[in-house]
């Protein structure tokens, strides 16, 4: 019974990790190269390579997210999402929402 629960947890974590890697790759695709330079980050090609390789490694090690390769793939996506994406959104003005009385 415990083995089945552990397998389910690993499967869910692996699926969430691959979904995160896919989201990071798609987000890296949608920004122009000039935005990366304006934000003071590396080039679009660099981040596409990092997130793309991470996505491929994530798919290759899919249910086993706890392995070193799967963990490295998830960390690559995490670095992009935590550091690069907010800088790009600040340059492009993405994510700014305002309510009826101004910004929230």
N, CA, C and O atoms as a Tinker XYZ file with bonds, in Angstrom:
   416  protein
     1  N      0.816000   -1.183000    0.000000    73     2
     2  CA     0.000000    0.000000    0.000000    64     1     3
     3  C      0.869000    1.260000    0.000000    63     2     4     5
     4  O      0.584000    2.202000   -0.740000    81     3
     5  N      1.918000    1.291000    0.815000    73     3     6
     6  CA     2.782000    2.470000    0.874000    64     5     7
     7  C      3.508000    2.665000   -0.444000    63     6     8     9
     8  O      3.719000    3.798000   -0.875000    81     7
     9  N      3.890000    1.579000   -1.082000    73     7    10
    10  CA     4.568000    1.680000   -2.364000    64     9    11
    11  C      3.668000    2.337000   -3.406000    63    10    12    13
    12  O      4.145000    3.124000   -4.223000    81    11
    13  N      2.388000    2.028000   -3.388000    73    11    14
    14  CA     1.449000    2.643000   -4.323000    64    13    15
    15  C      1.282000    4.134000   -4.068000    63    14    16    17
    16  O      1.179000    4.925000   -5.005000    81    15
    17  N      1.255000    4.508000   -2.810000    73    15    18
    18  CA     1.146000    5.927000   -2.453000    64    17    19
    19  C      2.404000    6.668000   -2.884000    63    18    20    21
    20  O      2.321000    7.765000   -3.437000    81    19
    21  N      3.557000    6.081000   -2.637000    73    19    22
    22  CA     4.815000    6.709000   -3.042000    64    21    23
    23  C      4.892000    6.859000   -4.557000    63    22    24    25
    24  O      5.330000    7.895000   -5.057000    81    23
    25  N      4.471000    5.837000   -5.284000    73    23    26
    26  CA     4.481000    5.901000   -6.740000    64    25    27
    27  C      3.563000    7.008000   -7.248000    63    26    28    29
    28  O      3.900000    7.724000   -8.191000    81    27
    29  N      2.415000    7.139000   -6.618000    73    27    30
    30  CA     1.476000    8.186000   -7.013000    64    29    31
    31  C      2.063000    9.566000   -6.739000    63    30    32    33
    32  O      1.927000   10.470000   -7.564000    81    31
    33  N      2.709000    9.736000   -5.598000    73    31    34
    34  CA     3.318000   11.027000   -5.264000    64    33    35
    35  C      4.425000   11.380000   -6.255000    63    34    36    37
    36  O      4.514000   12.519000   -6.713000    81    35
    37  N      5.262000   10.406000   -6.584000    73    35    38
    38  CA     6.344000   10.643000   -7.540000    64    37    39
    39  C      5.768000   10.967000   -8.917000    63    38    40    41
    40  O      6.296000   11.837000   -9.610000    81    39
    41  N      4.720000   10.300000   -9.318000    73    39    42
    42  CA     4.086000   10.575000  -10.607000    64    41    43
    43  C      3.510000   11.989000  -10.642000    63    42    44    45
    44  O      3.675000   12.697000  -11.635000    81    43
    45  N      2.845000   12.403000   -9.582000    73    43    46
    46  CA     2.274000   13.748000   -9.515000    64    45    47
    47  C      3.378000   14.805000   -9.523000    63    46    48    49
    48  O      3.282000   15.796000  -10.247000    81    47
    49  N      4.420000   14.598000   -8.726000    73    47    50
    50  CA     5.532000   15.549000   -8.696000    64    49    51
    51  C      6.234000   15.631000  -10.046000    63    50    52    53
    52  O      6.598000   16.717000  -10.497000    81    51
    53  N      6.423000   14.491000  -10.683000    73    51    54
    54  CA     7.044000   14.480000  -12.011000    64    53    55
    55  C      6.217000   15.215000  -13.037000    63    54    56    57
    56  O      6.752000   15.948000  -13.870000    81    55
    57  N      4.912000   15.021000  -12.979000    73    55    58
    58  CA     4.018000   15.699000  -13.913000    64    57    59
    59  C      4.037000   17.215000  -13.680000    63    58    60    61
    60  O      4.068000   17.993000  -14.634000    81    59
    61  N      4.019000   17.622000  -12.427000    73    59    62
    62  CA     4.091000   19.048000  -12.115000    64    61    63
    63  C      5.427000   19.658000  -12.550000    63    62    64    65
    64  O      5.469000   20.795000  -13.020000    81    63
    65  N      6.499000   18.910000  -12.395000    73    63    66
    66  CA     7.813000   19.404000  -12.810000    64    65    67
    67  C      7.871000   19.588000  -14.323000    63    66    68    69
    68  O      8.362000   20.611000  -14.801000    81    67
    69  N      7.381000   18.618000  -15.078000    73    67    70
    70  CA     7.390000   18.733000  -16.540000    64    69    71
    71  C      6.463000   19.868000  -16.982000    63    70    72    73
    72  O      6.784000   20.578000  -17.935000    81    71
    73  N      5.345000   20.050000  -16.326000    73    71    74
    74  CA     4.444000   21.159000  -16.657000    64    73    75
    75  C      5.134000   22.502000  -16.397000    63    74    76    77
    76  O      4.973000   23.438000  -17.181000    81    75
    77  N      5.886000   22.603000  -15.325000    73    75    78
    78  CA     6.632000   23.824000  -15.018000    64    77    79
    79  C      7.701000   24.079000  -16.076000    63    78    80    81
    80  O      7.885000   25.214000  -16.514000    81    79
    81  N      8.395000   23.039000  -16.482000    73    79    82
    82  CA     9.430000   23.168000  -17.512000    64    81    83
    83  C      8.820000   23.582000  -18.850000    63    82    84    85
    84  O      9.392000   24.400000  -19.570000    81    83
    85  N      7.667000   23.020000  -19.178000    73    83    86
    86  CA     6.978000   23.394000  -20.411000    64    85    87
    87  C      6.534000   24.854000  -20.362000    63    86    88    89
    88  O      6.686000   25.578000  -21.345000    81    87
    89  N      5.990000   25.289000  -19.237000    73    87    90
    90  CA     5.561000   26.674000  -19.087000    64    89    91
    91  C      6.748000   27.632000  -19.245000    63    90    92    93
    92  O      6.630000   28.658000  -19.914000    81    91
    93  N      7.888000   27.302000  -18.633000    73    91    94
    94  CA     9.075000   28.151000  -18.738000    64    93    95
    95  C      9.547000   28.250000  -20.185000    63    94    96    97
    96  O      9.911000   29.332000  -20.645000    81    95
    97  N      9.545000   27.133000  -20.902000    73    95    98
    98  CA     9.989000   27.132000  -22.296000    64    97    99
    99  C      9.055000   27.969000  -23.165000    63    98   100   101
   100  O      9.521000   28.770000  -23.976000    81    99
   101  N      7.759000   27.795000  -23.008000    73    99   102
   102  CA     6.790000   28.547000  -23.812000    64   101   103
   103  C      6.888000   30.038000  -23.484000    63   102   104   105
   104  O      6.799000   30.876000  -24.381000    81   103
   105  N      7.069000   30.370000  -22.219000    73   103   106
   106  CA     7.209000   31.773000  -21.854000    64   105   107
   107  C      8.486000   32.372000  -22.439000    63   106   108   109
   108  O      8.483000   33.526000  -22.869000    81   107
   109  N      9.566000   31.612000  -22.460000    73   107   110
   110  CA    10.813000   32.093000  -23.059000    64   109   111
   111  C     10.649000   32.313000  -24.554000    63   110   112   113
   112  O     11.281000   33.205000  -25.120000    81   111
   113  N      9.816000   31.519000  -25.195000    73   111   114
   114  CA     9.564000   31.664000  -26.631000    64   113   115
   115  C      8.823000   32.956000  -26.965000    63   114   116   117
   116  O      9.083000   33.562000  -28.004000    81   115
   117  N      7.926000   33.375000  -26.120000    73   115   118
   118  CA     7.029000   34.461000  -26.500000    64   117   119
   119  C      7.609000   35.864000  -26.366000    63   118   120   121
   120  O      6.998000   36.823000  -26.838000    81   119
   121  N      8.767000   36.005000  -25.739000    73   119   122
   122  CA     9.387000   37.335000  -25.609000    64   121   123
   123  C     10.404000   37.558000  -26.721000    63   122   124   125
   124  O     11.077000   36.624000  -27.159000    81   123
   125  N     10.510000   38.808000  -27.171000    73   123   126
   126  CA    11.481000   39.163000  -28.208000    64   125   127
   127  C     12.887000   39.236000  -27.617000    63   126   128   129
   128  O     13.057000   39.433000  -26.414000    81   127
   129  N     13.878000   39.078000  -28.465000    73   127   130
   130  CA    15.274000   39.095000  -28.022000    64   129   131
   131  C     15.653000   40.450000  -27.427000    63   130   132   133
   132  O     16.452000   40.507000  -26.492000    81   131
   133  N     15.101000   41.527000  -27.950000    73   131   134
   134  CA    15.425000   42.861000  -27.445000    64   133   135
   135  C     15.006000   43.024000  -25.979000    63   134   136   137
   136  O     15.660000   43.736000  -25.217000    81   135
   137  N     13.929000   42.369000  -25.599000    73   135   138
   138  CA    13.433000   42.478000  -24.226000    64   137   139
   139  C     14.434000   41.842000  -23.263000    63   138   140   141
   140  O     14.658000   42.360000  -22.169000    81   139
   141  N     15.026000   40.739000  -23.659000    73   139   142
   142  CA    16.036000   40.084000  -22.815000    64   141   143
   143  C     17.221000   41.025000  -22.594000    63   142   144   145
   144  O     17.723000   41.155000  -21.478000    81   143
   145  N     17.659000   41.680000  -23.673000    73   143   146
   146  CA    18.789000   42.595000  -23.556000    64   145   147
   147  C     18.423000   43.820000  -22.724000    63   146   148   149
   148  O     19.228000   44.291000  -21.920000    81   147
   149  N     17.218000   44.330000  -22.915000    73   147   150
   150  CA    16.782000   45.504000  -22.141000    64   149   151
   151  C     16.666000   45.185000  -20.654000    63   150   152   153
   152  O     16.873000   46.060000  -19.814000    81   151
   153  N     16.338000   43.947000  -20.327000    73   151   154
   154  CA    16.211000   43.538000  -18.931000    64   153   155
   155  C     17.564000   43.197000  -18.303000    63   154   156   157
   156  O     17.650000   42.932000  -17.104000    81   155
   157  N     18.619000   43.205000  -19.122000    73   155   158
   158  CA    19.944000   42.889000  -18.600000    64   157   159
   159  C     20.158000   41.402000  -18.381000    63   158   160   161
   160  O     21.002000   41.007000  -17.577000    81   159
   161  N     19.405000   40.577000  -19.088000    73   159   162
   162  CA    19.539000   39.125000  -18.980000    64   161   163
   163  C     20.267000   38.605000  -20.212000    63   162   164   165
   164  O     20.501000   39.350000  -21.164000    81   163
   165  N     20.620000   37.346000  -20.190000    73   163   166
   166  CA    21.265000   36.752000  -21.363000    64   165   167
   167  C     20.282000   36.734000  -22.531000    63   166   168   169
   168  O     19.128000   37.136000  -22.382000    81   167
   169  N     20.738000   36.271000  -23.683000    73   167   170
   170  CA    19.926000   36.339000  -24.896000    64   169   171
   171  C     18.764000   35.355000  -24.867000    63   170   172   173
   172  O     18.718000   34.425000  -24.062000    81   171
   173  N     17.841000   35.596000  -25.764000    73   171   174
   174  CA    16.693000   34.698000  -25.910000    64   173   175
   175  C     17.171000   33.301000  -26.288000    63   174   176   177
   176  O     16.660000   32.305000  -25.778000    81   175
   177  N     18.148000   33.231000  -27.180000    73   175   178
   178  CA    18.676000   31.932000  -27.604000    64   177   179
   179  C     19.232000   31.150000  -26.415000    63   178   180   181
   180  O     19.011000   29.943000  -26.313000    81   179
   181  N     19.943000   31.818000  -25.526000    73   179   182
   182  CA    20.494000   31.164000  -24.345000    64   181   183
   183  C     19.376000   30.579000  -23.490000    63   182   184   185
   184  O     19.443000   29.415000  -23.096000    81   183
   185  N     18.347000   31.377000  -23.198000    73   183   186
   186  CA    17.275000   30.896000  -22.327000    64   185   187
   187  C     16.402000   29.860000  -23.013000    63   186   188   189
   188  O     15.855000   28.979000  -22.349000    81   187
   189  N     16.261000   29.950000  -24.327000    73   187   190
   190  CA    15.545000   28.889000  -25.041000    64   189   191
   191  C     16.327000   27.584000  -24.965000    63   190   192   193
   192  O     15.741000   26.513000  -24.810000    81   191
   193  N     17.642000   27.674000  -25.074000    73   191   194
   194  CA    18.467000   26.460000  -24.973000    64   193   195
   195  C     18.377000   25.861000  -23.569000    63   194   196   197
   196  O     18.211000   24.650000  -23.419000    81   195
   197  N     18.486000   26.701000  -22.550000    73   195   198
   198  CA    18.439000   26.208000  -21.163000    64   197   199
   199  C     17.082000   25.578000  -20.857000    63   198   200   201
   200  O     17.012000   24.457000  -20.354000    81   199
   201  N     16.006000   26.304000  -21.162000    73   199   202
   202  CA    14.678000   25.773000  -20.847000    64   201   203
   203  C     14.297000   24.621000  -21.773000    63   202   204   205
   204  O     13.585000   23.706000  -21.360000    81   203
   205  N     14.763000   24.658000  -23.016000    73   203   206
   206  CA    14.469000   23.571000  -23.956000    64   205   207
   207  C     15.159000   22.270000  -23.567000    63   206   208   209
   208  O     14.549000   21.202000  -23.584000    81   207
   209  N     16.432000   22.374000  -23.218000    73   207   210
   210  CA    17.156000   21.172000  -22.759000    64   209   211
   211  C     16.542000   20.677000  -21.458000    63   210   212   213
   212  O     16.394000   19.472000  -21.253000    81   211
   213  N     16.186000   21.606000  -20.582000    73   211   214
   214  CA    15.523000   21.212000  -19.345000    64   213   215
   215  C     14.219000   20.483000  -19.602000    63   214   216   217
   216  O     13.912000   19.493000  -18.937000    81   215
   217  N     13.452000   20.971000  -20.565000    73   215   218
   218  CA    12.189000   20.318000  -20.915000    64   217   219
   219  C     12.438000   18.920000  -21.482000    63   218   220   221
   220  O     11.746000   17.971000  -21.114000    81   219
   221  N     13.416000   18.790000  -22.368000    73   219   222
   222  CA    13.733000   17.468000  -22.924000    64   221   223
   223  C     14.201000   16.499000  -21.838000    63   222   224   225
   224  O     13.803000   15.334000  -21.823000    81   223
   225  N     15.043000   16.986000  -20.935000    73   223   226
   226  CA    15.496000   16.132000  -19.834000    64   225   227
   227  C     14.338000   15.779000  -18.905000    63   226   228   229
   228  O     14.268000   14.667000  -18.381000    81   227
   229  N     13.440000   16.727000  -18.707000    73   227   230
   230  CA    12.267000   16.456000  -17.880000    64   229   231
   231  C     11.395000   15.370000  -18.478000    63   230   232   233
   232  O     10.916000   14.486000  -17.769000    81   231
   233  N     11.187000   15.441000  -19.808000    73   231   234
   234  CA    10.412000   14.392000  -20.473000    64   233   235
   235  C     11.133000   13.051000  -20.416000    63   234   236   237
   236  O     10.507000   12.006000  -20.237000    81   235
   237  N     12.453000   13.090000  -20.570000    73   235   238
   238  CA    13.224000   11.839000  -20.577000    64   237   239
   239  C     13.205000   11.141000  -19.216000    63   238   240   241
   240  O     13.248000    9.912000  -19.145000    81   239
   241  N     13.141000   11.917000  -18.151000    73   239   242
   242  CA    13.165000   11.336000  -16.807000    64   241   243
   243  C     11.815000   11.474000  -16.124000    63   242   244   245
   244  O     11.747000   11.467000  -14.895000    81   243
   245  N     10.746000   11.600000  -16.888000    73   243   246
   246  CA     9.455000   12.067000  -16.411000    64   245   247
   247  C      8.975000   11.513000  -15.085000    63   246   248   249
   248  O      8.861000   12.304000  -14.149000    81   247
   249  N      8.686000   10.250000  -14.913000    73   247   250
   250  CA     8.125000    9.948000  -13.601000    64   249   251
   251  C      9.143000   10.082000  -12.476000    63   250   252   253
   252  O      8.753000   10.244000  -11.320000    81   251
   253  N     10.433000   10.018000  -12.779000    73   251   254
   254  CA    11.445000   10.067000  -11.737000    64   253   255
   255  C     11.982000   11.460000  -11.495000    63   254   256   257
   256  O     13.171000   11.698000  -11.708000    81   255
   257  N     11.159000   12.380000  -11.062000    73   255   258
   258  CA    11.565000   13.765000  -10.834000    64   257   259
   259  C     12.644000   13.870000   -9.761000    63   258   260   261
   260  O     13.355000   14.873000   -9.697000    81   259
   261  N     12.770000   12.862000   -8.931000    73   259   262
   262  CA    13.712000   12.942000   -7.830000    64   261   263
   263  C     15.144000   12.624000   -8.232000    63   262   264   265
   264  O     16.058000   12.779000   -7.423000    81   263
   265  N     15.355000   12.183000   -9.460000    73   263   266
   266  CA    16.712000   11.917000   -9.930000    64   265   267
   267  C     17.468000   13.208000  -10.167000    63   266   268   269
   268  O     16.863000   14.275000  -10.272000    81   267
   269  N     18.783000   13.121000  -10.251000    73   267   270
   270  CA    19.620000   14.309000  -10.420000    64   269   271
   271  C     19.334000   15.033000  -11.732000    63   270   272   273
   272  O     19.314000   16.263000  -11.761000    81   271
   273  N     19.114000   14.302000  -12.803000    73   271   274
   274  CA    18.865000   14.944000  -14.092000    64   273   275
   275  C     17.509000   15.648000  -14.089000    63   274   276   277
   276  O     17.390000   16.779000  -14.560000    81   275
   277  N     16.505000   14.985000  -13.564000    73   275   278
   278  CA    15.185000   15.618000  -13.464000    64   277   279
   279  C     15.206000   16.829000  -12.561000    63   278   280   281
   280  O     14.533000   17.823000  -12.832000    81   279
   281  N     15.971000   16.754000  -11.496000    73   279   282
   282  CA    16.093000   17.881000  -10.578000    64   281   283
   283  C     16.801000   19.056000  -11.252000    63   282   284   285
   284  O     16.403000   20.206000  -11.066000    81   283
   285  N     17.841000   18.777000  -12.029000    73   283   286
   286  CA    18.551000   19.840000  -12.750000    64   285   287
   287  C     17.629000   20.513000  -13.769000    63   286   288   289
   288  O     17.670000   21.731000  -13.940000    81   287
   289  N     16.806000   19.722000  -14.437000    73   287   290
   290  CA    15.855000   20.278000  -15.402000    64   289   291
   291  C     14.853000   21.193000  -14.708000    63   290   292   293
   292  O     14.522000   22.260000  -15.225000    81   291
   293  N     14.375000   20.781000  -13.552000    73   291   294
   294  CA    13.415000   21.589000  -12.810000    64   293   295
   295  C     14.066000   22.868000  -12.283000    63   294   296   297
   296  O     13.436000   23.925000  -12.279000    81   295
   297  N     15.313000   22.781000  -11.843000    73   295   298
   298  CA    16.027000   23.963000  -11.356000    64   297   299
   299  C     16.231000   24.969000  -12.488000    63   298   300   301
   300  O     16.111000   26.175000  -12.269000    81   299
   301  N     16.536000   24.491000  -13.686000    73   299   302
   302  CA    16.698000   25.400000  -14.827000    64   301   303
   303  C     15.414000   26.183000  -15.083000    63   302   304   305
   304  O     15.456000   27.394000  -15.299000    81   303
   305  N     14.284000   25.499000  -15.059000    73   303   306
   306  CA    12.999000   26.180000  -15.241000    64   305   307
   307  C     12.730000   27.131000  -14.079000    63   306   308   309
   308  O     12.207000   28.226000  -14.282000    81   307
   309  N     13.082000   26.723000  -12.875000    73   307   310
   310  CA    12.864000   27.564000  -11.708000    64   309   311
   311  C     13.679000   28.845000  -11.742000    63   310   312   313
   312  O     13.188000   29.903000  -11.349000    81   311
   313  N     14.912000   28.761000  -12.205000    73   311   314
   314  CA    15.752000   29.958000  -12.317000    64   313   315
   315  C     15.138000   30.925000  -13.324000    63   314   316   317
   316  O     15.065000   32.129000  -13.077000    81   315
   317  N     14.700000   30.388000  -14.457000    73   315   318
   318  CA    14.059000   31.258000  -15.455000    64   317   319
   319  C     12.818000   31.930000  -14.870000    63   318   320   321
   320  O     12.641000   33.141000  -15.001000    81   319
   321  N     11.968000   31.144000  -14.230000    73   319   322
   322  CA    10.701000   31.682000  -13.727000    64   321   323
   323  C     10.892000   32.641000  -12.556000    63   322   324   325
   324  O     10.115000   33.584000  -12.406000    81   323
   325  N     11.898000   32.424000  -11.732000    73   323   326
   326  CA    12.095000   33.266000  -10.558000    64   325   327
   327  C     12.916000   34.521000  -10.844000    63   326   328   329
   328  O     12.739000   35.538000  -10.173000    81   327
   329  N     13.807000   34.462000  -11.826000    73   327   330
   330  CA    14.705000   35.587000  -12.065000    64   329   331
   331  C     14.437000   36.293000  -13.393000    63   330   332   333
   332  O     14.281000   37.514000  -13.422000    81   331
   333  N     14.384000   35.551000  -14.473000    73   331   334
   334  CA    14.306000   36.153000  -15.801000    64   333   335
   335  C     12.888000   36.618000  -16.117000    63   334   336   337
   336  O     12.703000   37.742000  -16.583000    81   335
   337  N     11.904000   35.793000  -15.878000    73   335   338
   338  CA    10.530000   36.142000  -16.237000    64   337   339
   339  C     10.051000   37.432000  -15.565000    63   338   340   341
   340  O      9.463000   38.272000  -16.247000    81   339
   341  N     10.276000   37.629000  -14.252000    73   339   342
   342  CA     9.846000   38.906000  -13.662000    64   341   343
   343  C     10.537000   40.122000  -14.288000    63   342   344   345
   344  O      9.915000   41.172000  -14.448000    81   343
   345  N     11.816000   39.986000  -14.642000    73   343   346
   346  CA    12.526000   41.098000  -15.276000    64   345   347
   347  C     11.946000   41.395000  -16.651000    63   346   348   349
   348  O     11.807000   42.558000  -17.028000    81   347
   349  N     11.607000   40.353000  -17.403000    73   347   350
   350  CA    11.014000   40.551000  -18.724000    64   349   351
   351  C      9.634000   41.184000  -18.613000    63   350   352   353
   352  O      9.282000   42.062000  -19.401000    81   351
   353  N      8.867000   40.745000  -17.649000    73   351   354
   354  CA     7.521000   41.301000  -17.463000    64   353   355
   355  C      7.578000   42.756000  -17.021000    63   354   356   357
   356  O      6.691000   43.542000  -17.353000    81   355
   357  N      8.608000   43.115000  -16.282000    73   355   358
   358  CA     8.747000   44.507000  -15.865000    64   357   359
   359  C      9.035000   45.397000  -17.077000    63   358   360   361
   360  O      8.541000   46.522000  -17.149000    81   359
   361  N      9.823000   44.906000  -18.019000    73   359   362
   362  CA    10.144000   45.670000  -19.222000    64   361   363
   363  C      8.928000   45.784000  -20.134000    63   362   364   365
   364  O      8.644000   46.857000  -20.666000    81   363
   365  N      8.215000   44.683000  -20.312000    73   363   366
   366  CA     7.082000   44.688000  -21.244000    64   365   367
   367  C      5.805000   45.221000  -20.617000    63   366   368   369
   368  O      4.827000   45.468000  -21.323000    81   367
   369  N      5.797000   45.400000  -19.307000    73   367   370
   370  CA     4.594000   45.892000  -18.648000    64   369   371
   371  C      3.563000   44.813000  -18.421000    63   370   372   373
   372  O      2.421000   45.115000  -18.072000    81   371
   373  N      3.939000   43.556000  -18.613000    73   371   374
   374  CA     3.008000   42.451000  -18.406000    64   373   375
   375  C      2.688000   42.249000  -16.951000    63   374   376   377
   376  O      3.533000   42.467000  -16.082000    81   375
   377  N      1.476000   41.834000  -16.684000    73   375   378
   378  CA     1.077000   41.529000  -15.332000    64   377   379
   379  C      0.596000   42.720000  -14.526000    63   378   380   381
   380  O      0.185000   42.560000  -13.377000    81   379
   381  N      0.640000   43.907000  -15.103000    73   379   382
   382  CA     0.132000   45.079000  -14.373000    64   381   383
   383  C     -1.359000   45.148000  -14.540000    63   382   384   385
   384  O     -1.881000   45.325000  -15.641000    81   383
   385  N     -2.018000   45.007000  -13.448000    73   383   386
   386  CA    -3.467000   45.053000  -13.474000    64   385   387
   387  C     -3.915000   46.260000  -12.688000    63   386   388   389
   388  O     -3.266000   46.677000  -11.728000    81   387
   389  N     -5.009000   46.804000  -13.100000    73   387   390
   390  CA    -5.517000   47.924000  -12.323000    64   389   391
   391  C     -7.000000   47.718000  -12.072000    63   390   392   393
   392  O     -7.728000   47.159000  -12.892000    81   391
   393  N     -7.407000   48.178000  -10.942000    73   391   394
   394  CA    -8.802000   48.103000  -10.565000    64   393   395
   395  C     -9.519000   49.395000  -10.938000    63   394   396   397
   396  O     -8.967000   50.227000  -11.657000    81   395
   397  N    -10.702000   49.558000  -10.470000    73   395   398
   398  CA   -11.479000   50.747000  -10.816000    64   397   399
   399  C    -10.890000   52.042000  -10.244000    63   398   400   401
   400  O    -11.232000   53.132000  -10.703000    81   399
   401  N     -9.998000   51.927000   -9.233000    73   399   402
   402  CA    -9.438000   53.103000   -8.594000    64   401   403
   403  C     -7.922000   53.191000   -8.776000    63   402   404   405
   404  O     -7.256000   53.911000   -8.031000    81   403
   405  N     -7.374000   52.480000   -9.740000    73   403   406
   406  CA    -5.938000   52.507000   -9.976000    64   405   407
   407  C     -5.332000   51.140000   -9.805000    63   406   408   409
   408  O     -6.042000   50.140000   -9.698000    81   407
   409  N     -3.987000   51.097000   -9.779000    73   407   410
   410  CA    -3.316000   49.796000   -9.650000    64   409   411
   411  C     -3.599000   49.136000   -8.315000    63   410   412   413
   412  O     -3.831000   49.811000   -7.312000    81   411
   413  N     -3.577000   47.848000   -8.309000    73   411   414
   414  CA    -3.867000   47.087000   -7.086000    64   413   415
   415  C     -2.655000   47.010000   -6.249000    63   414   416
   416  O     -2.684000   46.412000   -5.173000    81   415
